[in-house]
């Protein structure tokens, strides 16, 4: 019976042997939220220089972000403008932007602008150096709690925001 054992082993070796391995299940891609962006060369006036405003020459000044984009095409853009933003207390919002945000199609060729008349109203304090700031977000701003480090600029978890800040020199005593 011993010679039959090698024959049996040889016969078994010729049988199809294997295990069934299922195809890997590809996970659904998780869409990652990416931050909005702007083009530094399109921002006017340039925000890396001190802006001098002379009320004897001009009545108003306009700040423009240039085109705004976002890698996530379904995102809407939300923004808020501030003049002389101070994180302490509840800084007033100069322009809150539309509460429903703006579709990207309106911003890829356009701009988020703020036109100011520094001599009109009480927007500017008596100091001669002022900050003009826009906060651009890809989600709606949320209500702040009392501990917020940046009141009126808070966005939900997972959202992104960008800030553009200009420094403007303006002496209110030069107003007509």
DODRENTI-740529 format. One record per atom (N, C-alpha, C, O): residue in three letters; x, y, z. Coordinates in steps of 0.001 Angstrom, whole numbers, padded with zeros to 6 digits, always signed. Example, Ala and Ser with C-alpha at 12.3 -4.5 7.8 and 13.67 -1.06 7.14 Angstrom:
BEGIN
ALA+013190-005690+007800/ALA+012300-004500+007800/ALA+013200-003300+007800/ALA+014236-003319+008465/SER+012850-002250+007080/SER+013670-001060+007140/SER+012900+000030+007870/SER+013409+001138+008039/
end
This chain:
BEGIN
UNK+000788-001180+000000/UNK+000000+000000+000000/UNK+000839+001257+000000/UNK+000353+002357-000260/UNK+002045+001076+000283/UNK+002906+002232+000315/UNK+003073+002884-001051/UNK+003105+004113-001103/UNK+003183+002151-002171/UNK+003347+002828-003439/UNK+002114+003634-003815/UNK+002227+004512-004670/UNK+000978+003400-003248/UNK-000221+004152-003600/UNK-000207+005554-002995/UNK-000865+006459-003509/UNK+000518+005730-001940/UNK+000567+007038-001284/UNK+001154+008118-002205/UNK+000575+009201-002293/UNK+002270+007873-002890/UNK+002766+008914-003783/UNK+001796+009189-004922/UNK+001679+010328-005374/UNK+001105+008166-005388/UNK+000135+008388-006452/UNK-001026+009250-005955/UNK-001512+010136-006657/UNK-001448+008969-004744/UNK-002537+009748-004155/UNK-002114+011212-003982/UNK-002886+012124-004278/UNK-000919+011425-003513/UNK-000420+012792-003329/UNK-000295+013513-004670/UNK-000607+014699-004775/UNK+000161+012794-005686/UNK+000288+013383-007015/UNK-001081+013753-007573/UNK-001243+014792-008212/UNK-002067+012888-007322/UNK-003419+013165-007808/UNK-004005+014382-007089/UNK-004659+015225-007702/UNK-003763+014456-005810/UNK-004260+015612-005052/UNK-003589+016918-005504/UNK-004226+017972-005510/UNK-002324+016849-005877/UNK-001591+018037-006297/UNK-002120+018586-007617/UNK-001952+019772-007899/UNK-002750+017753-008423/UNK-003271+018229-009698/UNK-004668+018817-009590/UNK-005147+019435-010542/UNK-005330+018642-008462/UNK-006662+019211-008276/UNK-006548+020733-008117/UNK-005586+021225-007527/UNK-007526+021475-008642/UNK-007471+022933-008440/UNK-007661+023260-006960/UNK-008650+022875-006336/UNK-006712+023959-006439/UNK-006747+024316-005026/UNK-006642+025838-004939/UNK-005917+026462-005714/UNK-007340+026405-004028/UNK-007246+027832-003821/UNK-008360+028302-002916/UNK-009291+027563-002596/UNK-008242+029518-002525/UNK-009307+030085-001721/UNK-009881+031278-002499/UNK-009203+031900-003317/UNK-011096+031557-002226/UNK-011761+032654-002906/UNK-011454+033940-002140/UNK-011787+034085-000964/UNK-010811+034861-002844/UNK-010488+036155-002242/UNK-011394+037192-002902/UNK-011340+037385-004117/UNK-012215+037850-002111/UNK-013104+038848-002713/UNK-012312+040067-003179/UNK-011239+040377-002662/UNK-012872+040736-004161/UNK-012256+041970-004642/UNK-012303+042996-003510/UNK-013275+043053-002757/UNK-011253+043803-003396/UNK-011289+044806-002325/UNK-012409+045820-002583/UNK-012666+046231-003714/UNK-013042+046191-001510/UNK-014108+047194-001600/UNK-013450+048557-001490/UNK-012784+048869-000503/UNK-013649+049360-002522/UNK-013060+050691-002521/UNK-013934+051613-001680/UNK-015136+051728-001922/UNK-013334+052265-000698/UNK-014142+053159+000133/UNK-014603+054365-000678/UNK-013929+054812-001605/UNK-015761+054873-000303/UNK-016256+056089-000937/UNK-015282+057210-000598/UNK-014888+057355+000559/UNK-014890+058002-001588/UNK-013960+059091-001266/UNK-014634+060098-000336/UNK-015782+060493-000539/UNK-013903+060488+000660/UNK-014399+061486+001607/UNK-013948+062841+001087/UNK-012753+063105+000953/UNK-014923+063693+000796/UNK-014575+065005+000273/UNK-013990+065849+001388/UNK-014587+066012+002452/UNK-012828+066372+001124/UNK-012127+067173+002105/UNK-012447+068646+001863/UNK-012411+069120+000727/UNK-012758+069360+002934/UNK-012996+070791+002801/UNK-011649+071494+002733/UNK-010782+071278+003580/UNK-011483+072330+001727/UNK-010253+073094+001549/UNK-010558+074580+001701/UNK-011691+075004+001474/UNK-009560+075374+002084/UNK-009823+076795+002352/UNK-010053+077616+001096/UNK-009546+077284+000025/UNK-010827+078701+001236/UNK-010970+079638+000118/UNK-009624+080322-000138/UNK-008730+080298+000708/UNK-009497+080928-001316/UNK-008240+081593-001646/UNK-008512+082891-002385/UNK-009617+083133-002870/UNK-007482+083720-002461/UNK-007526+084981-003196/UNK-006207+085112-003952/UNK-005265+084365-003689/UNK-006137+086038-004871/UNK-004931+086279-005653/UNK-004282+087553-005130/UNK-004841+088642-005267/UNK-003119+087419-004541/UNK-002472+088544-003864/UNK-002269+089744-004792/UNK-002360+090889-004348/UNK-001996+089495-006067/UNK-001774+090600-007004/UNK-003053+091342-007375/UNK-002991+092446-007917/UNK-004210+090751-007089/UNK-005485+091385-007439/UNK-006066+092203-006286/UNK-007045+092924-006481/UNK-005490+092106-005103/UNK-005977+092846-003935/UNK-005592+094313-004088/UNK-004430+094631-004342/UNK-006577+095216-003931/UNK-006284+096650-004014/UNK-006981+097402-002892/UNK-008115+097077-002539/UNK-006326+098385-002337/UNK-004909+098653-002497/UNK-004083+097476-001956/UNK-004611+096655-001206/UNK-002808+097382-002321/UNK-002009+096269-001805/UNK-002031+096278-000279/UNK-001860+097324+000347/UNK-002241+095108+000309/UNK-002391+095090+001761/UNK-001055+094953+002480/UNK-001034+094872+003708/UNK+000039+094925+001767/UNK+001332+094857+002438/UNK+002016+096228+002511/UNK+003188+096327+002875/UNK+001281+097269+002164/UNK+001790+098635+002240/UNK+000840+099490+003075/UNK-000350+099192+003182/UNK+001377+100548+003662/UNK+000544+101483+004403/UNK-000230+102339+003405/UNK+000358+102930+002499/UNK-001546+102401+003574/UNK-002406+103186+002689/UNK-002540+104579+003302/UNK-002927+104725+004462/UNK-002220+105585+002519/UNK-002369+106976+002974/UNK-003648+107527+002363/UNK-003798+107547+001142/UNK-004573+107976+003212/UNK-005808+108588+002716/UNK-005770+110068+003042/UNK-005584+110458+004195/UNK-005950+110890+002014/UNK-005944+112335+002182/UNK-007334+112863+001825/UNK-007702+112866+000650/UNK-008112+113308+002814/UNK-009462+113795+002528/UNK-009501+115058+001684/UNK-010552+115398+001141/UNK-008384+115759+001560/UNK-008353+116943+000704/UNK-008296+116547-000770/UNK-008630+117348-001642/UNK-007867+115296-001054/UNK-007771+114821-002431/UNK-008911+113884-002812/UNK-009357+113880-003959/UNK-009379+113101-001865/UNK-010415+112097-002141/UNK-011524+112160-001104/UNK-011305+112533+000049/UNK-012714+111788-001541/UNK-013855+111730-000632/UNK-014047+110321-000081/UNK-014572+110138+001018/UNK-013610+109319-000864/UNK-013799+107934-000447/UNK-012595+107097-000865/UNK-011736+107530-001634/UNK-012570+105903-000336/UNK-011535+104934-000684/UNK-012201+103563-000775/UNK-013118+103256-000014/UNK-011734+102751-001708/UNK-012334+101433-001908/UNK-011288+100352-001684/UNK-010160+100443-002169/UNK-011688+099327-000938/UNK-010857+098164-000674/UNK-011473+096989-001429/UNK-012672+096730-001324/UNK-010621+096271-002205/UNK-011105+095180-003066/UNK-010267+093930-002830/UNK-009040+093989-002751/UNK-010955+092804-002720/UNK-010250+091536-002538/UNK-009763+090942-003845/UNK-008875+090089-003842/UNK-010323+091372-004955/UNK-010058+090690-006213/UNK-010842+089384-006238/UNK-011626+089128-005324/UNK-010651+088554-007257/UNK-011402+087307-007359/UNK-011141+086385-006151/UNK-010013+086271-005671/UNK-012189+085749-005688/UNK-012108+084784-004591/UNK-012455+083417-005169/UNK-013367+083296-005986/UNK-011734+082405-004748/UNK-012010+081049-005219/UNK-012031+080073-004068/UNK-011685+080415-002937/UNK-012436+078864-004364/UNK-012463+077785-003378/UNK-012355+076472-004142/UNK-013083+076272-005114/UNK-011469+075576-003730/UNK-011331+074288-004424/UNK-012587+073420-004349/UNK-012765+072517-005167/UNK-013457+073688-003377/UNK-014712+072953-003243/UNK-015796+073727-003987/UNK-016283+074736-003478/UNK-016185+073275-005186/UNK-017085+074074-006026/UNK-018481+074294-005443/UNK-019171+075224-005859/UNK-018912+073472-004500/UNK-020247+073652-003929/UNK-020261+074650-002767/UNK-021328+075034-002289/UNK-019092+075064-002321/UNK-019029+076015-001207/UNK-019589+077372-001615/UNK-019523+077772-002777/UNK-020135+078058-000636/UNK-020526+079458-000777/UNK-019532+080260+000053/UNK-018922+079731+000982/UNK-019376+081509-000275/UNK-018419+082358+000426/UNK-019176+083348+001308/UNK-020123+084004+000874/UNK-018734+083433+002542/UNK-019303+084345+003533/UNK-018198+085322+003923/UNK-017023+084959+003974/UNK-018590+086567+004197/UNK-017563+087542+004565/UNK-018123+088562+005537/UNK-019333+088757+005653/UNK-017193+089205+006232/UNK-017505+090323+007128/UNK-016360+091321+007055/UNK-015188+090947+007087/UNK-016721+092606+006957/UNK-015743+093692+006969/UNK-015740+094353+008342/UNK-016782+094491+008984/UNK-014542+094762+008783/UNK-014379+095446+010068/UNK-013468+096656+009880/UNK-012530+096618+009083/UNK-013748+097721+010614/UNK-012865+098876+010680/UNK-012406+098985+012124/UNK-013221+099021+013046/UNK-011090+099036+012311/UNK-010480+099120+013647/UNK-010942+097984+014566/UNK-011371+098220+015695/UNK-010848+096770+014073/UNK-011261+095576+014826/UNK-010445+095436+016100/UNK-009217+095519+016078/UNK-011129+095227+017192/UNK-010508+094949+018483/UNK-011169+093697+019053/UNK-012385+093693+019249/UNK-010413+092640+019326/UNK-011037+091408+019811/UNK-011731+091533+021171/UNK-012556+090690+021522/UNK-011407+092564+021929/UNK-012072+092700+023228/UNK-013481+093256+023024/UNK-013698+094161+022218/UNK-014411+092707+023755/UNK-015806+093141+023625/UNK-016438+092580+022370/UNK-016024+091526+021888/UNK-017419+093254+021840/UNK-018119+092854+020612/UNK-017845+093889+019539/UNK-018581+094870+019428/UNK-016798+093689+018746/UNK-016489+094690+017724/UNK-017606+094784+016691/UNK-018149+093765+016264/UNK-017943+095986+016298/UNK-019015+096137+015312/UNK-018568+095650+013931/UNK-017409+095793+013543/UNK-019513+095079+013216/UNK-019270+094624+011849/UNK-019638+095785+010930/UNK-020770+096268+010961/UNK-018695+096230+010121/UNK-018942+097335+009207/UNK-019853+096903+008064/UNK-020762+097637+007677/UNK-019605+095698+007519/UNK-020444+095123+006457/UNK-020515+093624+006700/UNK-019498+092941+006579/UNK-021692+093088+007041/UNK-021799+091665+007380/UNK-021871+090728+006179/UNK-021812+089512+006357/UNK-021996+091248+004976/UNK-022160+090376+003812/UNK-023527+089720+003851/UNK-024205+089786+004876/UNK-023957+089083+002759/UNK-025276+088439+002745/UNK-025282+087208+003656/UNK-024333+086424+003621/UNK-026322+087020+004465/UNK-026352+085893+005409/UNK-026330+084529+004726/UNK-025889+083549+005324/UNK-026803+084454+003474/UNK-026801+083169+002752/UNK-025500+082958+001987/UNK-025346+081937+001317/UNK-024557+083899+002071/UNK-023286+083787+001371/UNK-023432+084063-000111/UNK-024524+084353-000599/UNK-022333+083971-000811/UNK-022316+084199-002258/UNK-021813+082944-002964/UNK-020883+082298-002481/UNK-022414+082590-004103/UNK-021885+081448-004856/UNK-020538+081813-005473/UNK-020275+082978-005772/UNK-019704+080819-005658/UNK-018381+081058-006230/UNK-018449+081699-007611/UNK-017558+082459-007991/UNK-019503+081393-008361/UNK-019619+081951-009708/UNK-019646+083478-009683/UNK-019225+084115-010649/UNK-020132+084068-008603/UNK-020169+085527-008496/UNK-018815+086108-008100/UNK-018570+087300-008288/UNK-017942+085277-007555/UNK-016690+085800-007011/UNK-015454+085464-007817/UNK-014411+086083-007607/UNK-015525+084511-008730/UNK-014330+084168-009491/UNK-013957+085257-010472/UNK-012786+085384-010829/UNK-014908+086035-010913/UNK-014605+087154-011798/UNK-014768+088483-011073/UNK-014270+089511-011530/UNK-015456+088459-009957/UNK-015738+089687-009232/UNK-014827+089867-008035/UNK-013695+089383-008019/UNK-015322+090553-007055/UNK-014524+090914-005906/UNK-015456+091204-004739/UNK-016637+091492-004936/UNK-014930+091129-003540/UNK-015664+091575-002355/UNK-015095+092951-002027/UNK-013919+093081-001689/UNK-015931+093965-002127/UNK-015451+095340-002023/UNK-016076+096058-000833/UNK-017170+095724-000379/UNK-015348+097049-000349/UNK-015862+097936+000688/UNK-015446+099355+000328/UNK-014260+099658+000196/UNK-016431+100205+000174/UNK-016178+101622-000120/UNK-016415+102399+001166/UNK-017483+102308+001772/UNK-015411+103162+001576/UNK-015507+103938+002814/UNK-015370+105420+002525/UNK-014612+105835+001649/UNK-016117+106201+003275/UNK-015968+107652+003279/UNK-015490+108027+004675/UNK-016310+108286+005555/UNK-014179+108061+004894/UNK-013638+108250+006239/UNK-014103+109507+006961/UNK-014171+109514+008190/UNK-014427+110574+006226/UNK-014858+111807+006894/UNK-016334+111779+007286/UNK-016772+112596+008096/UNK-017100+110856+006723/UNK-018539+110781+007012/UNK-018776+109826+008188/UNK-018165+108761+008266/UNK-019650+110213+009079/UNK-020041+109340+010183/UNK-018971+109185+011244/UNK-018005+109945+011311/UNK-019182+108164+012076/UNK-018281+107929+013209/UNK-017547+106602+013100/UNK-017171+106016+014115/UNK-017341+106123+011883/UNK-016690+104835+011700/UNK-015247+104855+012186/UNK-014751+103861+012715/UNK-014574+105991+012003/UNK-013167+106086+012372/UNK-012994+106864+013662/UNK-013624+107903+013863/UNK-012130+106353+014540/UNK-011848+107061+015782/UNK-010848+108180+015510/UNK-010496+108433+014357/UNK-010397+108838+016546/UNK-009526+109997+016370/UNK-008068+109643+016126/UNK-007273+110537+015833/UNK-007691+108400+016232/UNK-006308+108014+015949/UNK-005987+108236+014485/UNK-006887+108447+013671/UNK-004693+108189+014144/UNK-004353+108415+012743/UNK-004016+107121+012005/UNK-003888+107142+010781/UNK-003867+105997+012706/UNK-003615+104721+012052/UNK-004825+103815+012278/UNK-005245+103602+013415/UNK-005378+103287+011194/UNK-006604+102492+011258/UNK-006402+101158+010543/UNK-005575+101046+009637/UNK-007159+100159+010956/UNK-007122+098859+010276/UNK-008457+098622+009581/UNK-009524+098890+010132/UNK-008368+098120+008374/UNK-009554+097703+007622/UNK-009328+096223+007357/UNK-008279+095830+006847/UNK-010307+095411+007700/UNK-010127+093962+007649/UNK-011354+093299+007057/UNK-012487+093681+007353/UNK-011117+092298+006213/UNK-012198+091454+005729/UNK-011856+090020+006116/UNK-010721+089570+005957/UNK-012860+089315+006625/UNK-012725+087894+006943/UNK-013592+087143+005947/UNK-014791+087400+005838/UNK-012983+086218+005222/UNK-013655+085443+004178/UNK-013694+083993+004643/UNK-012663+083423+004998/UNK-014896+083391+004642/UNK-015056+082027+005150/UNK-015822+081165+004156/UNK-016539+081671+003294/UNK-015657+079846+004294/UNK-016385+078925+003415/UNK-017599+078310+004103/UNK-018219+077396+003561/UNK-017939+078795+005274/UNK-019143+078383+006003/UNK-019705+079625+006691/UNK-018973+080596+006884/UNK-020988+079619+007067/UNK-021543+080790+007764/UNK-020859+081018+009112/UNK-020456+080071+009787/UNK-020741+082254+009477/UNK-020197+082597+010792/UNK-021177+082119+011858/UNK-022383+082054+011622/UNK-020648+081785+013031/UNK-021494+081300+014116/UNK-021549+082340+015222/UNK-020713+083241+015296/UNK-022545+082198+016074/UNK-022659+083093+017221/UNK-021496+082801+018170/UNK-021166+081642+018423/UNK-020892+083843+018681/UNK-019744+083691+019577/UNK-020196+083521+021012/UNK-021255+084004+021413/UNK-019365+082822+021780/UNK-019584+082811+023218/UNK-018692+083894+023826/UNK-017913+084535+023120/UNK-018807+084086+025100/UNK-018062+085165+025748/UNK-016562+084916+025787/UNK-015792+085841+026045/UNK-016132+083686+025536/UNK-014715+083351+025596/UNK-014044+083362+024219/UNK-012860+083042+024119/UNK-014753+083714+023185/UNK-014202+083668+021836/UNK-013004+084615+021706/UNK-013090+085778+022099/UNK-011881+084120+021151/UNK-010729+085004+020981/UNK-010898+086002+019829/UNK-010196+087012+019770/UNK-011821+085716+018926/UNK-012070+086614+017791/UNK-013572+086800+017613/UNK-014168+086184+016729/UNK-014189+087636+018434/UNK-015635+087839+018329/UNK-016054+088301+016943/UNK-015353+089075+016290/UNK-017203+087815+016509/UNK-017802+088121+015200/UNK-017000+087567+014023/UNK-017295+087881+012870/UNK-015985+086741+014309/UNK-015193+086134+013243/UNK-015143+084605+013373/UNK-014370+083957+012668/UNK-015938+084036+014241/UNK-015892+082600+014506/UNK-016628+081824+013417/UNK-017728+082194+013007/UNK-016004+080745+012959/UNK-016616+079842+011981/UNK-016742+078467+012620/UNK-016032+078173+013582/UNK-017637+077612+012104/UNK-017815+076291+012707/UNK-016580+075406+012540/UNK-015714+075676+011708/UNK-016520+074367+013330/UNK-015443+073388+013241/UNK-015418+072798+011830/UNK-016466+072454+011282/UNK-014240+072683+011249/UNK-014105+072143+009898/UNK-014191+073190+008803/UNK-013953+072886+007635/UNK-014530+074420+009169/UNK-014610+075505+008186/UNK-013258+076226+008144/UNK-012441+076113+009057/UNK-013059+076956+007073/UNK-011835+077738+006928/UNK-012171+079199+006724/UNK-013228+079555+006201/UNK-011226+080046+007159/UNK-011382+081474+006910/UNK-010034+082068+006536/UNK-008980+081552+006910/UNK-010090+083146+005800/UNK-008917+083921+005402/UNK-009155+085353+005827/UNK-010290+085829+005813/UNK-008091+086043+006204/UNK-008197+087445+006612/UNK-007280+088291+005741/UNK-006136+087928+005470/UNK-007803+089406+005320/UNK-006992+090423+004649/UNK-007078+091674+005504/UNK-008171+092120+005853/UNK-005938+092236+005839/UNK-005901+093415+006709/UNK-005084+094504+006031/UNK-003968+094274+005566/UNK-005672+095700+005987/UNK-004985+096878+005475/UNK-004745+097834+006644/UNK-005532+097883+007589/UNK-003657+098586+006569/UNK-003391+099642+007542/UNK-003472+100958+006787/UNK-002808+101154+005768/UNK-004296+101853+007307/UNK-004541+103113+006622/UNK-004250+104276+007565/UNK-004719+104314+008703/UNK-003478+105205+007066/UNK-003216+106423+007823/UNK-004217+107479+007353/UNK-004386+107719+006157/UNK-004870+108098+008332/UNK-005903+109087+008018/UNK-006060+109990+009229/UNK-006282+109514+010342/UNK-005947+111259+009017/UNK-006099+112240+010108/UNK-007460+112914+009958/UNK-007709+113650+009003/UNK-008330+112645+010923/UNK-009696+113185+010881/UNK-009704+114712+010888/UNK-010646+115320+010380/UNK-008693+115331+011443/UNK-008670+116805+011475/UNK-008487+117416+010070/UNK-008687+118617+009888/UNK-008106+116591+009083/UNK-007983+117071+007706/UNK-009312+117071+006953/UNK-009374+117527+005811/UNK-010362+116571+007574/UNK-011667+116505+006902/UNK-012240+117915+006717/UNK-012076+118777+007580/UNK-012916+118139+005580/UNK-013509+119459+005350/UNK-014696+119721+006269/UNK-015305+120788+006201/
end
